[in-house]
Amino acid sequence: MSNQSTFNDVKESIFPTLEQYVPIVARVHGKNHPEFHEVHKLFNAIIEKTQAAGAEKPDLNEEFTQLRAVSNNYTVPDDVCESYEAVYQMLAEADKAYHA
């Protein structure tokens, strides 16, 4: 058995946390990091598509491609809190699991 998380595992384990963190991080850091508003919008699109797909794997290639571009491959800025860093780590994990 592989140690790699499946997308469904990640969806179940980290999406609820992301749903809490992403809006807060956008509110706290959005002024100094306007790109995070795009991250927020893309994450909302991922949630919507995931929910609409039900048990099927949603087509999230475009959203993850855009997330990587907007976040500079999930590079954490120097002047942000641990929650911002956690969001990028979780999004990177979801991206990796999706493409596994």
C-alpha positions, -999 to 999 in steps of 0.1 A, spaced: 0 0 0 13 34 -9 20 62 16 7 88 -8 -26 103 2 -55 98 -23 -75 129 -32 -105 115 -14 -84 111 18 -72 147 15 -107 160 7 -120 143 39 -91 153 61 -81 188 51 -109 204 32 -129 212 64 -99 229 78 -93 248 46 -129 259 45 -123 276 79 -88 290 73 -90 303 37 -116 331 44 -98 342 76 -64 343 58 -80 363 30 -95 388 54 -63 391 75 -37 391 47 -57 401 16 -47 438 18 -10 431 17 -13 399 -4 -41 406 -29 -32 374 -48 -47 355 -18 -82 367 -29 -76 347 -61 -65 317 -40 -98 321 -21 -118 322 -53 -100 292 -67 -105 272 -35 -142 280 -36 -143 267 -72 -126 235 -61 -151 230 -33 -180 236 -56 -167 212 -83 -158 185 -56 -193 187 -41 -210 186 -75 -189 155 -85 -201 135 -55 -181 102 -54 -165 109 -88 -132 126 -92 -138 162 -103 -119 179 -131 -97 203 -111 -67 205 -135 -74 242 -144 -79 252 -107 -47 236 -95 -28 250 -125 -40 285 -116 -33 280 -79 3 271 -86 6 301 -108 -10 326 -84 9 312 -53 42 308 -71 40 270 -65 27 275 -29 56 297 -19 48 313 15 55 350 18 79 361 46 54 384 63 25 361 70 12 340 98 13 303 104 -23 299 92 -13 313 58 16 289 56 -7 260 67 -32 269 39 -5 267 13 8 234 27 -27 219 27 -34 232 -9 0 218 -20 -9 184 -4 -44 184 -21 -27 193 -55 -2 165 -51 -29 139 -41 -51 150 -70 -23 145 -95 -11 112 -80 
